[in-house]
Amino acid sequence: MSDLHIRCADLDDIDDILRFWRRAAEGTSISDDRDGVSRLIVRDPEALLLAERDGLLVGTVIAGFDGWRCHAYRLAVDPGFRRQGIATALLESVDARFTALGGRRADAMVLEANARAQQAWAAVGYHREDHWRRWVKPL
């Protein structure tokens, strides 16, 4: 996939990212706004990865590392560009980032009802752990 370019997001990308997520991502997050994405980019400028083809945003993933665990979020590929290896390329970049940071295990947030996403994550080696449940509390 030589025409695919993966890079880190910067503050100038925020509006494009938010529009992209509304079109391409499953579900929404309480942090899907300018302030949330801006805080992510400022705190960890290498965490939000963008896949572009001919300058067009076609995929995203967040690869966050808290110093102990590696967390992947917001894997999304434009519906018109799916099944072309973009998710795989993004997740290879995630693995490279986590490995470079010294991460030893990665986890991914995958919607229960999104079978396509579950297949994508499984294809690159992730597996479901049913004995864990995510607990959340909006602040």
Beta strands, then each sheet from edge to edge (+ up, - down):
strand 1: 4-8
strand 2: 48-53
strand 3: 56-65
strand 4: 70-77
strand 5: 106-108
sheet 1: 1+ 2- 3+ 4- 5-
end
